[in-house]
Amino acid sequence: MKDIHPKFTENAKITCACGAIYEVGSTLPHMEVDLCSKCHPFYTGEQKIIDTARRVEKFKTRASAKSEKTTGKKMKREKRATQKKAKAEKEA
């Protein structure tokens, strides 16, 4: 049963994406994290979107394209209604 536990490092360095560095006890000598207490929205009160895969940007692009299509369809319907109305007035 000897030597079954990993080696414990007293001064492991934890580096956050915001640039903060912490020294804590850990089984790993170095770790990199995306969020810490200095940049996490819960602690700062500010919302920050971390978009490593451009998912938010892709969603906004799709959403705007969809709204443009809807607007285009609406314009076509209005144009057709106007044309039908004009044609009905000519016939009457």
Protein Blocks (a to p, Z undefined) as FASTA:
>chain_A
ZZkbccddfbaccddfkopacddddfbfbdcdfbdfklgmklnopacdddfkommmmmmm
mmmmmmmmmmmmmmmmmmmmmmmmmmmmmmZZ
